[in-house]
Amino acid sequence: MRTRLILVAVTLLASLAAPAAAGVVEDAVAASAHTPDEYLATFDQALLPGLADIGDPPSITGNTEIDNRIRELGEARGYIRRPEPSRDLVWTDGVLLQPDASTAWESLQAAARAEGQTLIITSGYRSGSHQASLMRARSTGYDDASIETLLDIVAVPGYSKHHTGYALDMKSDTHLLFDFAASPEYAWLAENNFERAKAHGFIPSYPEGIVNAGPNPEPWEFVWVGAGNILCGDADATEGEPFCDTFGSPFGGDVAWLLAEEITTGCREDRFCTNHNVSRAQAATFLWRMELMPAASATIEFEDVRADAYYTEAVRWMVENGYTTGTSATTFTPDSDLTREQFVTFLWRVAGRPTPNEPVPFDDVDPDGFSAAAIAWAAEVGVTTGTSSTEFSPSATATRGQAAAFLHRYDTLGLQLTGGVA
């Protein structure tokens, strides 16, 4: 795949470090045009942080037969099981939201206020048990006809988008929840295919024109998905942009290189998950594939590395070459996130543990710490420029996009496996 040369000094291609042109992503988001069904699919297919695996559905009435019938009728009309948060939520105007949604809401609210509009949040995160209490309070009976009427306006507990922490309900100072569609604020949000809402990462949750999506249209409910997922809901992969979530990203070129070199196939067919954290298993696999997947025969003593896992041979190679000793004598912890200093240390070990000529240049890196030599080397040869001129942010979790940049720069610099820098 590659020919490695030992270079004393190399100037990186400008495209490796160049940020996206100002407004490129914002303009693309504003120009996106979704149908009602595409809005639904955008949320259903979104890759969002801070969500746990879907567990058992909550009890609704305490009667298993009735609960199962409610779920059956709900699923028949399009309700989908939703995950709960896996991280702490943020109190925002009296409700709980995912951190990303909270920040975006404050931005959207400020933008509305600047144009004379008043947006008021009335509901955010709701647990499954809270949703069940809402359903019981509004129920007039549990025969099929009564359940269907109830499902027009109340999501099945365990199936509400509010469970994720990314959905919110709004009203204005002149129009309450169920009258929100008639408000100037809704007209402001909905203009030009919800351009203003999308500018802050929000899309309508259940817009007019939906077919078999769960409840009746709910103009008051919006969900935050972010720019990347909005673009993915209105974009097809191309040769130049193989993953829909790298458009406008400063790591787009790095990710395209990873794909071309067969170091990654993405986290999904159409996405790389650029802003998601990189795990120890993913990092080992990236490095192993970059080195052309060398065979290894080391015995793996890690109890948490399955024999048939996608990363097993990569971990075997890392153990055999001394690039890792695991997180303990018996664990590798494959799903654990890597910090920036841990990823660079892995890369430095693969490079042959070269001795840097200069001390670490970042104020936030302990010169006596385990990663000091690795970070000093990475800065010296151009693998990293830090998160600022004086900081590397060693303890921050490394994203998949950052990992792609580290690997691409390493390869572009022509650093060889055992030679480092001459």
VOGU-3710 file (C-alpha; in Angstrom, 3 decimals, decimal comma):
1> mrtrlilvav> 0,000/0,000/0,000  2,736/2,457/0,932  6,455/2,942/0,568  8,090/4,410/3,657  11,112/6,682/3,421  13,302/7,998/6,240  13,063/11,767/6,157  14,892/14,307/8,266  12,381/17,082/7,688  9,169/17,185/5,755
11> tllaslaapa> 6,632/19,955/5,245  3,122/18,618/5,644  0,637/19,144/2,877  -1,513/22,125/3,724  -4,640/20,065/3,218  -3,791/17,913/6,223  -4,198/20,735/8,677  -6,414/23,221/6,850  -9,744/23,859/8,586  -12,991/23,817/6,700
21> aagvvedava> -13,833/27,008/4,866  -15,896/29,335/7,037  -19,590/28,743/6,611  -19,262/25,671/4,384  -21,084/23,349/6,767  -23,588/26,003/7,842  -24,443/26,817/4,232  -24,838/23,138/3,376  -27,114/22,547/6,364  -29,239/25,570/5,478
31> asahtpdeyl> -29,509/24,417/1,862  -30,508/20,855/2,778  -34,084/19,995/1,861  -35,762/17,144/3,697  -39,156/15,606/3,143  -41,166/14,788/6,281  -40,152/11,119/6,012  -36,518/12,147/5,600  -36,719/14,164/8,799  -37,953/11,069/10,600
41> atfdqallpg> -35,200/8,936/9,097  -32,575/11,544/10,011  -33,277/11,087/13,708  -33,799/7,330/13,501  -30,455/6,891/11,722  -28,544/9,558/13,638  -25,372/8,609/15,464  -25,597/10,494/18,744  -23,297/10,386/21,763  -24,318/9,695/25,325
51> ladigdppsi> -26,899/6,968/24,713  -27,004/3,552/26,346  -28,016/0,263/24,770  -31,766/-0,248/24,666  -32,892/-2,373/27,598  -36,206/-3,901/28,579  -39,271/-1,677/28,088  -40,734/-0,134/31,236  -43,972/-1,260/32,827  -46,951/0,845/31,735
61> tgnteidnri> -50,054/-0,280/33,571  -48,764/-3,155/35,687  -50,791/-5,576/33,561  -48,455/-7,503/31,256  -51,177/-8,367/28,727  -52,335/-4,749/28,415  -48,755/-3,462/28,275  -47,894/-5,863/25,464  -51,005/-4,800/23,534  -50,100/-1,113/23,901
71> relgeargyi> -46,624/-1,837/22,551  -48,020/-3,960/19,718  -50,426/-1,247/18,582  -47,759/1,421/19,035  -45,226/-0,403/16,892  -47,870/-1,031/14,220  -48,333/2,714/13,855  -44,595/3,439/13,738  -43,379/3,967/17,290  -39,742/2,869/17,705
81> rrpepsrdlv> -37,895/1,854/20,882  -35,538/4,581/22,093  -32,393/4,443/24,243  -31,899/6,275/27,529  -28,926/8,563/28,279  -25,635/7,014/29,363  -24,159/10,257/30,707  -25,189/13,120/32,944  -27,755/15,505/31,490  -27,779/19,278/31,906
91> wtdgvllqpd> -30,490/21,347/33,572  -31,662/23,883/31,001  -34,546/26,264/31,664  -35,926/23,818/34,205  -35,653/20,636/32,108  -32,932/18,061/31,520  -31,217/17,820/28,120  -28,198/16,162/26,616  -25,227/18,599/26,792  -25,171/19,107/22,993
101> astaweslqa> -28,887/19,768/22,868  -28,661/22,157/25,824  -25,965/24,279/24,185  -27,843/24,292/20,878  -31,127/25,250/22,557  -29,546/28,260/24,235  -28,105/29,311/20,880  -31,440/28,857/19,091  -33,320/30,710/21,811  -30,881/33,634/21,653
111> aaraegqtli> -31,159/33,790/17,852  -34,945/33,850/18,120  -34,850/36,566/20,774  -32,601/38,700/18,561  -35,310/38,601/15,885  -38,177/39,344/18,225  -39,313/35,769/18,758  -39,818/34,130/22,158  -39,187/30,396/22,388  -39,969/28,667/25,684
121> itsgyrsgsh> -39,017/25,080/26,453  -41,698/23,051/28,234  -40,274/19,532/28,305  -36,981/17,768/27,727  -35,809/14,382/28,974  -38,507/12,041/30,255  -37,819/8,649/31,770  -39,806/5,582/30,806  -41,615/5,612/34,150  -42,515/9,305/33,691
131> qaslmrarst> -43,866/8,546/30,235  -45,913/5,693/31,695  -47,435/8,030/34,281  -48,402/10,447/31,480  -50,067/7,643/29,556  -52,003/6,393/32,569  -53,142/9,933/33,431  -54,567/10,470/29,934  -56,018/7,023/29,405  -59,784/6,543/29,227
141> gyddasietl> -59,517/2,762/28,963  -57,410/0,006/27,493  -59,577/-1,437/24,747  -57,979/-1,137/21,303  -59,975/1,951/20,288  -59,043/3,792/23,491  -55,387/2,818/23,127  -55,303/4,044/19,516  -56,805/7,398/20,527  -54,232/7,692/23,305
151> ldivavpgys> -51,367/6,878/20,948  -52,321/9,859/18,770  -50,731/12,169/21,337  -48,800/10,022/23,848  -45,796/7,907/22,908  -45,550/4,368/24,213  -43,323/4,387/27,315  -39,889/3,258/26,172  -40,614/4,595/22,675  -40,548/8,368/23,177
161> khhtgyaldm> -37,798/10,489/21,645  -37,813/12,391/24,933  -36,154/9,348/26,547  -32,932/10,187/24,671  -32,542/13,678/26,118  -32,334/15,089/22,592  -36,027/15,969/22,180  -37,759/19,045/23,516  -41,211/20,598/23,406  -41,733/24,328/22,975
171> ksdthllfdf> -44,312/27,044/23,247  -44,172/30,819/22,839  -45,255/33,668/25,084  -48,515/33,944/23,136  -49,214/30,341/22,069  -49,296/27,259/24,267  -48,018/23,802/23,300  -50,959/22,500/21,274  -51,401/25,886/19,591  -47,720/26,342/18,790
181> aaspeyawla> -48,196/25,677/15,051  -50,180/28,920/14,797  -47,501/31,034/16,449  -45,101/33,460/14,741  -42,308/31,518/16,425  -43,253/28,301/14,631  -43,473/30,156/11,321  -40,003/31,588/12,042  -38,597/28,120/12,727  -40,325/26,409/9,807
191> ennferakah> -39,457/28,935/7,096  -37,401/27,567/4,170  -37,660/23,930/5,225  -36,847/24,684/8,865  -33,670/26,523/7,911  -33,340/28,389/11,212  -33,908/25,295/13,335  -31,384/23,323/11,282  -28,816/26,101/11,638  -28,661/25,139/15,330
201> gfipsypegi> -28,827/21,372/14,750  -32,569/20,912/15,357  -35,117/19,241/13,087  -38,877/18,753/13,501  -39,617/15,548/15,359  -43,006/14,705/13,848  -43,672/17,155/10,973  -46,821/17,475/8,914  -47,014/14,911/6,138  -45,688/11,974/8,140
211> vnagpnpepw> -47,000/8,516/7,436  -47,087/5,834/10,123  -44,546/7,532/12,383  -46,183/7,065/15,770  -48,194/10,069/16,969  -50,052/12,646/14,963  -47,866/15,544/13,774  -46,412/17,466/16,716  -45,265/20,934/15,610  -44,083/21,729/19,115
221> efvwvgagni> -41,540/18,872/19,329  -38,037/19,256/17,889  -35,020/16,983/18,205  -31,350/17,887/18,146  -29,198/15,832/15,785  -26,393/18,238/14,841  -25,062/19,365/11,482  -23,444/16,064/10,511  -26,611/14,026/10,902  -28,664/16,691/9,120
231> lcgdadateg> -26,327/16,522/6,140  -26,403/12,725/6,206  -30,175/12,895/5,991  -29,917/14,804/2,726  -26,725/13,531/1,109  -25,350/10,602/-0,843  -21,770/9,433/-0,520  -19,463/10,284/-3,431  -15,916/9,329/-4,317  -14,704/12,669/-2,994
241> epfcdtfgsp> -16,874/12,470/0,137  -17,172/8,748/0,942  -18,736/9,397/4,343  -21,603/11,833/4,755  -20,435/12,929/8,223  -17,054/14,244/7,076  -18,372/17,033/4,860  -16,663/20,275/5,830  -14,628/18,532/8,532  -10,946/19,447/8,898
251> fggdvawlla> -10,385/15,686/9,068  -12,161/14,919/5,784  -8,947/14,382/3,840  -7,480/12,255/6,616  -10,542/10,027/6,717  -10,606/9,667/2,916  -6,969/8,545/3,106  -7,807/5,956/5,774  -10,524/4,569/3,529  -8,299/4,515/0,426
261> eeittgcred> -5,563/2,702/2,366  -8,092/0,154/3,662  -7,350/1,140/7,238  -11,042/1,786/7,879  -14,411/0,932/6,433  -16,111/3,480/8,691  -18,375/2,893/11,647  -21,225/2,320/9,228  -21,459/2,107/5,466  -22,087/5,827/5,045
271> rfctnhnvsr> -20,370/7,234/8,154  -16,980/7,395/9,787  -18,211/8,749/13,147  -15,594/11,479/12,935  -16,437/13,117/16,252  -16,945/9,912/18,197  -14,316/8,732/20,662  -11,752/6,210/19,453  -11,611/3,013/21,496  -8,578/0,921/22,387
281> aqaatflwrm> -9,767/-1,810/20,019  -10,214/0,656/17,156  -6,793/2,228/17,757  -5,077/-1,172/17,742  -6,870/-2,093/14,516  -5,997/1,190/12,791  -2,307/0,787/13,642  -2,217/-2,870/12,629  -3,872/-2,218/9,282  -1,570/0,745/8,661
291> elmpaasati> 1,362/-1,634/9,047  -0,167/-4,012/6,489  -1,678/-6,428/9,002  1,467/-8,365/9,971  0,961/-11,860/11,344  1,659/-12,471/15,017  1,715/-15,584/17,139  1,708/-14,160/20,665  -0,604/-15,808/23,162  -3,221/-13,360/24,383
301> efedvraday> -3,904/-13,600/28,092  -6,615/-10,959/28,049  -9,931/-12,418/29,165  -11,896/-9,612/27,487  -10,498/-10,197/23,978  -12,660/-12,738/22,181  -11,022/-15,113/19,733  -13,383/-14,000/16,946  -13,329/-10,225/17,573  -12,392/-7,933/14,679
311> yteavrwmve> -9,472/-6,536/16,693  -8,015/-9,816/18,063  -5,156/-10,164/15,574  -4,322/-6,482/15,982  -4,075/-6,896/19,756  -1,976/-10,050/19,304  0,443/-8,065/17,119  0,635/-5,217/19,624  1,349/-7,618/22,490  3,989/-9,503/20,533
321> ngyttgtsat> 5,834/-6,288/19,707  5,507/-4,726/23,133  3,223/-1,899/22,021  0,759/-2,708/24,786  0,632/-4,668/28,005  -3,102/-4,178/28,403  -4,876/-2,418/31,207  -3,978/-5,321/33,507  -2,388/-8,748/33,203  -5,746/-10,199/32,178
331> tftpdsdltr> -7,592/-7,304/30,515  -7,164/-5,157/27,416  -10,432/-3,228/27,922  -11,148/-3,021/24,172  -14,187/-0,750/24,393  -12,546/1,833/26,649  -11,897/5,249/25,109  -8,317/6,355/24,493  -6,992/9,730/25,525  -4,931/11,812/23,144
341> eqfvtflwrv> -1,722/11,021/25,023  -2,485/7,287/24,990  -3,087/7,251/21,238  0,104/9,173/20,486  2,029/6,863/22,827  0,774/3,824/20,896  1,870/5,477/17,639  5,278/6,393/19,106  5,855/2,784/20,166  4,942/1,570/16,693
351> agrptpnepv> 7,461/4,094/15,305  10,217/2,436/17,345  10,186/4,687/20,425  12,439/7,346/18,833  14,154/9,748/21,229  13,047/13,349/20,616  15,688/16,044/20,224  13,685/18,674/22,094  11,674/18,629/25,328  7,901/18,471/25,160
361> pfddvdpdgf> 6,676/21,933/24,026  3,250/21,918/25,681  2,614/23,438/29,106  -0,056/20,872/30,023  2,152/17,793/29,485  4,097/16,512/32,497  7,752/16,352/31,336  8,209/13,314/33,595  4,983/11,611/32,587  4,686/8,355/30,630
371> saaaiawaae> 3,660/10,167/27,453  6,199/13,027/27,488  8,685/11,466/25,051  5,903/10,364/22,705  4,256/13,781/22,611  7,613/15,576/22,259  8,441/13,324/19,300  5,005/13,791/17,727  5,314/17,579/17,984  8,890/17,567/16,691
381> vgvttgtsst> 8,123/15,603/13,532  4,767/17,237/12,826  2,365/14,466/13,788  0,654/16,956/16,086  0,503/20,703/16,573  -1,485/20,364/19,787  -4,872/21,806/20,564  -3,185/25,228/20,814  0,352/26,546/20,594  0,888/25,809/24,290
391> efspsatatr> -1,472/22,900/24,998  -1,834/19,303/23,857  -4,853/18,368/26,027  -3,307/15,001/26,904  -6,199/13,758/29,042  -8,912/14,683/26,546  -10,471/11,730/24,790  -9,144/11,224/21,270  -11,765/11,323/18,542  -11,754/9,111/15,483
401> gqaaaflhry> -11,110/12,213/13,366  -8,049/13,146/15,439  -6,777/9,570/15,202  -7,135/9,730/11,417  -5,115/12,958/11,345  -2,339/11,528/13,549  -2,036/8,445/11,330  -2,202/10,379/8,059  0,464/12,838/9,136  2,653/9,992/10,344
411> dtlglqltgg> 2,342/8,283/6,979  2,821/11,500/4,998  5,989/12,234/6,918  7,380/8,929/5,677  8,208/7,650/9,133  9,180/4,031/9,033  8,213/1,408/11,573  11,608/0,976/13,206  13,471/4,059/12,105  11,571/7,026/13,437
421> va> 13,300/10,242/12,393  16,860/10,065/11,131
//
